[in-house]
Amino acid sequence: MEKNVIITISRQFGSNGREIARKLAEYLDISYYNKEILERIAVNMGVCADFFKDQNQDANGLFTIESKGLLGLRNITELSVNSQIYDMASDFIQKISQREDAVIVGRCADYIFRDHRNVLNIYIYAPVDARYKNCVEVLKMKPEEATKMIYKVDKARTAYHKRYAKYAPGDPDSKQIMIDSSMLGVRGTAEILAEIVQKRFGL
């Protein structure tokens, strides 16, 4: 039986899911992984870590070879590159569970840990107007950019998740908790989730 607890976070763009995940890990005093996963992959692939940004994903959730981060990989297909990225992320994520408790954001972690006993899968969402406000006021985006990114990133994340997990990131059958972050904000949402995790796993 696996002894380490894994909390996976799937989220809508602009829902403050990343910040909530970080605060949750802080409250539980366990590790937090998000961009660190892709940074490790970037090192292994010999590309710039900046390549792994939401802006570099197409409508299918795939990182595009045309981006300057992958210029040296044009001799292979985008699909094979992205499959390699997924496999490397999956391997790295699974190794995390073998050594420590952790909160892991994105990368189909809920699917990767589908057979892990000590896992809690959380989906963080919010109404569009609340996400738009977060993009403009917190992420400092221009209004027109905020509207575009909410649609683009949500579409890309859904496509990516469906490609590898075969279901959408917000699919209720794959989640134990789905929460609207606009009700309590970052701190309040993280506090509620931390209480649930502590009651469930005794952390």
Secondary structure, DSSP 8 states (H G I E B T S, - for coil): ---S-EEEEEE-TTS-HHHHHHHHHHHHT-EEESHHHHHHHHHHHT--GGGSSGGGB-TTS-B-TTSGGGGGGTTS-HHHHHHHHHHHHHHHHHHHHHH--EEEESTTHHHHTTT-SSEEEEEEE--HHHHHHHHHHTS---HHHHHHHHHHHHHHHHHHHHHHHSS-TT-GGG-SEEEETTTTHHHHHHHHHHHHHHHHH--
